[in-house]
Amino acid sequence: MGSARPRLEDVAARVGLSTASVSLVLRGVPGPSGRTRQRVLKAAAELGYRPDRTASALAGRRSRLLGVMADVHSPFHAELVEHLHTAAEEVGYDLVLSALTRTRDENTAVGTLLAFRCEALILLGPVAPASALAALDRKAPVISVGRRIAGADLDVVRTADDDGVGQVVGHLVGLGHRAIAHVGGGKGVIATDRRRGYREAMRHHGLDERIRVLRGDNTEAAGEQAGRHLLEGGDLPTAVVAYNDQSAIGLVTAFRRAGIDVPGTVSVVGHDDDTLSRLGSFHLTTVSQNAEEQARQAVAAAVERLDRGRTAAREIVLAPTLVVRGTTAPPR
């Protein structure tokens, strides 16, 4: 038998897991299932794995890493990450990114960030219950970006989503629209706030009878489906307010494919002002969430918790800005 000392990678290879997952088990961090723990501990014992004392000593030092959880499918998250990198570098920190995908949930993404010894966690649009985020905050400071958190002492950086949608409805009413529909973004807090903003704005403008909400989510596919549903129904609104830019682009695609002119026949508005909305082929009217400022505030919040001893939670609510481009016009 060779004299090479077994490494963490050897244990990971034996059980077919990532080194991050194995590290979580060996450090006793909550997350992995009981069955996974048993497999890892058994493999470690069989291989004679012992943690490297030098590595353990290094682990006692500060990592100066900020963990960021982002949705790999979101252009807006990609933009936030870019600004987070800049803001972190300016204060001597670096980022570890952990992606949400269709098969990789928040628990897994956050577990990886903890395994990499991130000192604070910047979570972009988390959907976990407030209680779970509060429990996580006891392990490392949590900064929730984009989502309002009710009933938990957590740092939050967000824009006023209901106000953003209110500005959109006001813009459309100002152009002369009355039949204004909304394609929702699902069950999450952000989607709920935007839906509420739409309903309140419609009531404010005396359009209670015209309130119309269609189910959707945060994807182009959902926007296309909502567009087809509106076309099949025959009762086409003169304007549609989408949950986000991706959904709005799906709507524009469905309408144009059916020969419906945007904005001639139907005006469409998105939300987030992501990179796709600025493309000449879409030139989408939308709501800017000021990604750069959100990123700067999120990093500042993390640094205050880590380096300046702040313990009281803070909520920073930024004002959204309507960006009028080429997908809105007066109704015919």
VEXBA-451623 format. One record per residue: residue in three letters; x, z, y of N, C-alpha, C, O in turn. Coordinates in steps of 0.2 Angstrom, whole numbers, plus 5000, padded with zeros to 4 digits. Layout:
ALAXZYXZYXZYXZY...
REM end
This chain:
MET500450004994500050005000500450005006500950045006GLY500349965011500749965017500650025021500250065021SER501250035025501250095029500950095036500850135040ALA500650035038500350025044499750075045499350075041ARG499750105051499150155052498550115053498450065057PRO497950135050497350105051497150105058497150165061ARG496850055060496550055067495850055068495450045063LEU495550065074494850055075494549995073494049985070GLU494949935074494749875072494649865064494249835062ASP495049905060495049905053494349935051494049905046VAL494149985054493550025052492949975054492449965050ALA493049945060492449895062492349845057491849825056ALA492949815055492949755050492649775044492249745041ARG492749835041492549865035491749865035491449855030VAL491449895041490749905041490349845044489749845045GLY490749795047490449735050490149755057489549725058LEU490449795061490149815067490649805072491249785071SER490449805079490949795084491349855085491149915083THR491949855088492349915089492049955094492050015093ALA491649935098491249975103490750015100490750075101SER490349995095489950035091490250085087490050145086VAL490850065083491150115079491450165084491450225082SER491750155090491950205094491450255096491550315097LEU490850225097490250275099490150325094490050385095VAL490150295087490050345082490550395081490450455081LEU491250375082491750415081491850465087492150525086ARG491550455092491550495098490950545099490850585103GLY490450525094489850565094489350555099488950595101VAL489450495102488950475107488250455104488250415099PRO487750485107487050465104486950385105487250355109GLY486550365101486350285101486350255094485750235092PRO486950255090486850225083486450265079486350325079SER486150225074485650265069486050305064486650295064GLY485750355061486050395056486350355051486850375048ARG486050305048486350265043486950225045487450225042THR486950205051487550175054488150225055488750215053ARG487950285057488450345057488750355051489450365050GLN488350355045488650375039489050325036489650335034ARG488950255037489350205035490050205039490550195036VAL490050215045490650215049491050275047491650265046LEU490750335046491150395045491450385038492050405036LYS491050355033491350345026491850295026492450305023ALA491850245030492350195030493050225033493550205031ALA492950265039493450295042493850335037494450345037ALA493450375033493750425028494150385023494650405021GLU493850325020494150285015494750255017495250255014LEU494750235024495350205026495950255029496450235030GLY495750315029496150365032496350355039496850375042TYR495750335043495850325050495850385054495450435053ARG496350395059496350455063496450425070496850375071PRO496050455075496150435082496850445084497250495083ASP497150395088497750395091497850445097497450445101ARG498250495096498250555101498550525108498250545113THR498950475108499150445114498550415117498450425124ALA498150375114497550345116497050395119496750385124SER497050455115496550505117496750535124496350555128ALA497450545124497750575131497550525137497350545142LEU497650455135497450415140496750415142496550405148ALA496350425137495650425138495450485143494850485146GLY495850535143495650585148495750565155495450605160ARG496150515157496150485163495550455166495150425162ARG495450445172494950405175495050335173495550305174SER494450295172494550225170494450185176494650125177ARG494150215182493950175188493550105186493650055189LEU493150115181492750055179491950075181491750125179LEU491650025184490950025185490549985180490749925179GLY490150005176489749965171489149935174488749965177VAL489049865172488549835175488149795169488449765165MET487449815169487049785164486649725168486349735173ALA486649665165486349605169486049565163486249555158ASP485549525165485149485161485549415161485549385167VAL485749395156486149335155485749265158486049215159HIS485049275157484649215159484449215167484149165169SER484649265170484449275177484949245182485449275183PRO484849195186485249165191485349215197485949225199PHE484849255198484849315203485349365201485749385205HIS485349385195485849435192486549405193486949445194ALA486649345191487249315191487549325199488149335200GLU487149305203487349315210487549385212488049395216LEU487049435210487249505211487949525208488249565211VAL488049505202488649515199489249495203489749535204GLU489249435206489749405210489949455216490449465217HIS489349475219489449515225489649585223490049625227LEU489449615217489649675215490449675213490749725215HIS490649625211491449615210491749625216492249665217THR491549595221491949595228491849665231492349695233ALA491249695230491149765233491549815229491849855232ALA491649805223492049855219492749855220493149905221GLU493049785221493749775222493949805228494449835229GLU493449805233493649835240493749905240494149935244VAL493449945235493550015235493950035229493950095227GLY494349995226494750005220494450015213494750055209TYR493949995212493549995206493549925203493649875206ASP493449925196493349855193492649865189492449915188LEU492449805187491749805183491849785176492349755174VAL491449815172491349795165490649775164490149805166LEU490549705162489849675161489649685154489949675150SER488949695154488649705147487949665148487549685152ALA487949615144487349565145486749585141486749605135LEU486149575144485549575140485349505138485449455142THR485249495132485049425130484349435126484049485126ARG484149385123483449385119483549425113483049455111THR484149435111484249475105484649545106484849575101ARG484849555112485249615114484849655119484849635125ASP484649715117484249755122484649805126485249805126GLU484249835130484549885135485049935132485549955134ASN484749965126485150025123485849995121486350035122THR485849935118486449905115486949895121487549915121ALA486649865126487049845132487349905136487949905137VAL486949965136487150025139487650055135488150085137GLY487550055128488050085124488750055124489250095124THR488749995125489449965126489749985132490349995132LEU489349995138489650015144489950085143490450105146LEU489650125140489850195139490450195134490950235135ALA490450155129491050145125491650125128492250145126PHE491550085134492150065138492350115143492750105148ARG492050175143492150235147492050215155492450235159CYS491450175156491250165163491050235166490750275163GLU491250245172491150305175490450305178490150365179ALA490150255180489550245183489150185180489550135178LEU488550185180488150125177487750095182487250125185ILE487850035184487449995189486949945184487149895182LEU486349965184485849935180485449885184485049905188LEU485449815182485049775186484349765183484349735177GLY483849785187483149775184483049805178482749775173PRO483249875176483149905170482349915168481949925173VAL482149905162481449915160481349985156480749995155ALA481850015155481850075151481450125155481350125161PRO481050175151480650225154481050265159481650275158ALA480750295164481150335169481450395166482050415167SER481150425160481450485157482050465153482550505153ALA482050405150482650385147483250365152483850385150LEU483150345158483650335163483850395165484450405167ALA483450445166483650515168484150545163484650575165ALA483950535157484450565152485050525152485650565151LEU485050465153485750425154486150445160486750455159ASP485750465165486150485171486550555170486950565174ARG486350595165486650655164487350635160487750685160LYS487450575157488050555154488550525160489150535160ALA488250485164488550445169488050435175487550415173PRO488350435181487850415186487550345185487850305184VAL486850345186486550285185486250255192485950295196ILE486350195194486150165200485650105197485850055194SER485050115199484550065197484450015203484250035208VAL484649945201484549895206483949855205483849825200GLY483549855211482949805210482349835208481749815210ARG482349895204481749925202481649995205482050035205ARG481050005207480750065209480750115203480450095198ILE480950175204480950225199480550285201480650325205ALA479950295198479450345200479650405195479750405189GLY479650465198479650525194480350545191480350575186ALA480850515193481550535191482050535196482050495201ASP482450585196483050595201483550545200484050565197LEU483550485202484050435201484150395207483750385212ASP484750365208484950325213484650255212484650225207VAL484250235218483950165217484150125223484150155229VAL484350065222484450015228483949955226483949925221ARG483449945231483049885230482749865236482849885242THR482349805236482049785242481249805241481049815235ALA480949805246480249815246479849755243479649715247ASP479749755236479449695233478749685236478549625237ASP478349735237477649725239477649695246477249645247ASP478049715250478149685257478349615257478149575261GLY478849595252479049525251478449475250478449425253VAL478049495245477449455243476949455249476649405250GLY476949515252476449515258476649465263476249425266GLN477349455264477549405269477349335267477249295271VAL477449325260477249255258476549235259476349185261VAL476149285257475349275258475249265265474849215267GLY475549305270475449295277475649225279475349195283HIS476249205277476449135278475949085276475849035280LEU475749085270475249035267474549035271474248985273VAL474349095273473749105277473849075284473349045286GLY474349085286474549055293474548985293474348955298LEU474748955287474748875287473948855286473848795286GLY473548895284472848875283472548885276472048865274HIS472948915271472748915264472348975263472349035267ARG471848965259471349025257471349035249471349085247ALA471348975246471348975238472148985236472448935235ILE472349055236473049065234473049105228472749165228ALA473349085223473449115216474149145215474549135219HIS474149195211474749225209474949215202474549235197VAL475549195200475749195193476249265192476749265195GLY475949305188476349375187476949365183477149315180GLY477349425183477949425179477949475174478549495171GLY477349495171477349535165477149605167476849625172LYS477449655162477249725163477649765167477549825169GLY478249745169478749785172478549815179478149785182VAL478949865181478849895188478949845193478449845198ILE479449795193479549745198478949705198478649685204ALA478749675193478149635192477549665195477049635198THR477449735193476849765195476849775203476249765206ASP477349795206477449795213477249735216476949735222ARG477549675214477449615217476649595216476349565221ARG476349605210475649595209475249635214474749605217ARG475449695215475049745220475149715227474649715231GLY475749695229475849665235475449605237475149595242TYR475349565232474849505232474149525233473849495238ARG473949575229473249595230473049625237472549605240GLU473549665239473449705245473449655251473049655256ALA473949605251473949555256473349515256473049495262MET473049495250472449455250471849495253471449465257ARG471849555252471249595254471349605262470849605266HIS471949615264472149625271471949565275471649565281HIS471949505272471749445276471049425274470849365276GLY470649465271469949455270469849405264469249375264LEU470249405260470249355254470149385247470349365242ASP469749445247469649475241469349435236469549435230GLU468849395238468549345233468949295230468849265225ARG469549285233469949225231470549255227470949215225ILE470549315226471149345222471149315215470549315211ARG471649285212471749255206472449265203472949245206VAL472449305198473149325195473149285188472749305183LEU473649255187473849225180474349255177474849285180ARG474349265170474949295166475549255166475449195166GLY476149285167476749245166477349295165477149355163ASP477949265166478449315165479049285170478849255175ASN479649295168480249285173480549215171481149205173THR480249175167480549105165480249045168479649045170GLU480648995168480348925170479748905165479248875167ALA479848925158479348905153478648935155478148905154ALA478648995157478049035159477749005165477148995165GLY478148985170477948945176477548875174477048865176GLU477948845169477648775167476948785164476448755165GLN476948835159476348855156475748875161475148845160ALA475948915166475448935171475148875174474548865176GLY475648825176475448765179475048725175474548695178ARG475148715169474748675164474048705164473548675164HIS474048775164473348805163472948795170472348785169LEU473248795176472948785182472648705182472048695184LEU473048665179472848595179472248585174471848545176GLU472348615169471748605164471148635166470548615164GLY471148685170470548725172470148685177469548695178GLY470548635181470148595186470048625192469948585197ASP470148685193470048725199470648745202470848795202LEU471048695205471748695207471748735214471348715219PRO472148795214472148825221472548775226472948735223THR472648795232473048755237473748785237474148755240ALA473848845235474448875235474548925229474048955227VAL475148925226475348975221475949015223476448995225VAL475849085222476449125223476649155216476349185213ALA477249135215477549145208477949215208478149235214TYR478049245202478349305202479149305204479349345208ASN479449245202480149235204480249165205479849125204ASP480849145207481049075208481049035201480848975201GLN481249065196481249025189480549005188480348955186SER480049055188479349045187479048985192478748945190ALA479248995198479048945203479348875202478948825202ILE479948865199480248805197479848775191479748715191GLY479648815187479248795181478548765184478348715181LEU478248795189477648775192477748705195477348665194VAL478248705199478348635203478448585197478248525198THR478848595192478948545187478348525184478248465183ALA477948575182477248555179476848515183476548465181PHE476748535190476348495195476648425196476248375195ARG477248415197477548355198477548305192477348245193ARG477548335186477548295180476748265179476648215177ALA476348305182475648285182475448235188474848225189GLY475948225192475748185198475448215204475248185208ILE475548285203475248325209475848335214476348365212ASP475648325220476248325225476348395227475848435229VAL476948425228477148485230477548475236478148445235PRO477348495242476848535244476148505246475748535249GLY476148435246475548395248474948425246474448435250THR474848435239474248455236474248525235473748565236VAL474848555232474848625231475548655234476048625232SER475548705238476148735240476348785234475948815231VAL476948795234477248845229477748885232478248865236VAL477748955231478248995233478549045228478149065223GLY479249055228479549095223479749165226479449185231HIS480249195223480449255225481149265222481249255216ASP481649295226482349305224482849265228483449295229ASP482649205230483149165233483749155229484349165232ASP483649135223484249125218484549055220484249015223THR485049045216485448985217485048915216485148865219LEU484548925211484148865209483748845215483548785216SER483448895218482948885224483248845229482848815233ARG483948845230484248815236484448745234484648705239LEU484348725228484548655226484048605230483448615231GLY484348545232483948495235483348475232482848455235SER483348475225482848445221482248495221481648465220PHE482348555223481748605223481648625230481048625233HIS482148645234482148665241481548715242481048705245LEU481548765238480948815237480948865242481348895244THR480348865245480148925249480148985245479848985240THR480449045247480549105243480649165247480549165254VAL480849215244480949285248481649305246481849305240SER482049315251482749335250482749415249482449445253GLN483149435244483249505243483849525245484049585244ASN484249485248484949505251485349535246485549595246ALA485549485241485949505235486649545237486849595234GLU486949515242487549545245487549615247487949655245GLU486949625251486849695253486649745248486949805248GLN486249725243486049765237486749785233486749845231ALA487149735232487749745228488149795232488449845229ARG488249785239488649835243488449905242488749955242GLN487749915243487449975243487550015236487550075235ALA487449975231487449995224488150025222488250075220VAL488649985224489350015223489550075228489850125225ALA489250075234489350135238489050195235489350245236ALA488450185232488050245229488550265223488550325223ALA488750225219489250245214489850285216489950335213VAL490150255221490750295224490550365227490950405226GLU490050365230489750435233489650485227489850545228ARG489450465222489350505216489950525213490050585211LEU490450475212491050485208491550515212491950565210ASP491650505219492250525223492050575228492450605231ARG491450575230491250615236490750675234490550705239GLY490650685228490250745226489550745227489250795227ARG489250685229488550685230488150695224488350665219THR487650745224487250755218486550735219486150715214ALA486350735225485650725226485450645226485850605228ALA484950635223484750555222484550525228484350565233ARG484750465229484550425235484250365233484350325228GLU483750345237483350275237483450235243483350265248ILE483750175242483950135248483450075247483550035242VAL482950065252482550015252482649965257482549975263LEU482849905255483049855260482449805262481949795258ALA482449785268481849735270481949665267482449635268PRO481449635264481549565261481449525267481149535272THR481649455266481549405271481249345269481549315263LEU480749315272480449255270480949195272481149195277VAL481049155267481449095268481049035267480849015261VAL480849005272480448945272480848875271481248865275ARG480648845266480948785264480448725263480048725267GLY480548685258480148625258479548625253479248575252THR479348685250478748685245478148715248477648725244THR478148725255477548745258477348705264477748685267ALA476648695264476448655270475648665271475348695266PRO475348645276474648665277474248625272474448575269PRO473648655269473248615264472948555267472848555273ARG472848505263472548445265471848455267471448415269
REM end
